[in-house]
Amino acid sequence: MDTQDLYTEYRPLLFSLAYRLLGTVMDAEDMVQETFVAYAGLGEAQEIHNQRAYLCKMLTNRCLDFLRSAKHRREVYVGPWLPEPVVWREDRGDHDPMRELLCRDDLTMAYLLMMETLTPTERAVFVLREAYQYEYAEIANLVGKSETNCRKIHSRVKQKLHPEVADRHVEYAKDQAVLNRFVTAFTTGDTGTLMELLSDDVTLLSDGGGKAVAAIHPIVSSARVLVFLQGIVRNAPSGSAIDPVTINGQPGLLFKAGDEVVGTFSFDREGERIGRIFMVRNPDKLARIGS
């Protein structure tokens, strides 16, 4: 199989793996490109029996190196750091090979944000085991650890993560119903319904990266979150619009000023109420949404 055929067949898999490990689309795309370039440079001198496993190992090593170097940058990031949203529009069609890989429970904003609490190696072991069902012997080969060590790492991560987020399955229809009620109440000024839909201790995380208007610290409580959202809408430029889309496998909203995407809105549902809101306003994380 030549390099172009390999790229066509394995790019969706490698991109979804890189995105789960890194949480950023641009960096995931860069890791995939670097992996294929490096693979093509091997030529025919090295005989490779399992191309899929070899490509995944190359990619995983690059992602681990990147995560270790990115740790400091995320620690000094201006305001809350959120994963770069992956936005799906229905007009892209059901037959796009990326659709099934990206519309998964383990790609929600809440899930990816939870993954940020892990070390790079913990994250790799957990993703490879949970998302791709790799055997521990395969994981050991990919991350350069012993099989026994990988088992211990996976067990430790399972205890470390919040089970209510790690084990939650996306219920798209229920999420959509809550979002529809929220948008209707917001546009009609129905404050009573809005307060019913927001949990008392709802938390809003707003990622502007120092490049767009956003809250530097998480906003907590239904009253404060509502005031913040009303301010965002009130100060929106003329010609602004809100489009319903799918964000990381869940219903969400796309904020636009003309043809420019200026923000995304997604949330984590707790029963019939919104427990957390994720707003991405950093232009660097929105640049690829239109493509």
HELIX and SHEET records of a PDB file:
HELIX    1   1 THR A    3  LEU A   22  1                                  20    
HELIX    2   2 VAL A   25  GLY A   41  1                                  17    
HELIX    3   3 GLN A   51  GLU A   75  1                                  25    
HELIX    4   4 GLU A   90  ARG A   92  5                                   3    
HELIX    5   5 PRO A   97  LEU A  102  1                                   6    
HELIX    6   6 ASP A  105  LEU A  107  5                                   3    
HELIX    7   7 MET A  109  MET A  115  1                                   7    
HELIX    8   8 PRO A  120  GLU A  130  1                                  11    
HELIX    9   9 TYR A  136  VAL A  143  1                                   8    
HELIX   10  10 GLU A  147  LYS A  160  1                                  14    
HELIX   11  11 PRO A  163  ALA A  166  1                                   4    
HELIX   12  12 TYR A  172  THR A  188  1                                  17    
HELIX   13  13 THR A  191  LEU A  197  1                                   7    
HELIX   14  14 SER A  222  ARG A  234  1                                  13    
HELIX   15  15 PRO A  283  LEU A  286  1                                   4    
SHEET    1   A 7 VAL A  87  TRP A  88  0                                        
SHEET    2   A 7 SER A 240  ILE A 247 -1                                        
SHEET    3   A 7 GLN A 250  ALA A 257 -1                                        
SHEET    4   A 7 GLU A 260  GLU A 270 -1                                        
SHEET    5   A 7 ARG A 273  VAL A 280 -1                                        
SHEET    6   A 7 LEU A 198  ASP A 207  1                                        
SHEET    7   A 7 ILE A 219  VAL A 220 -1                                        
END                                                                             
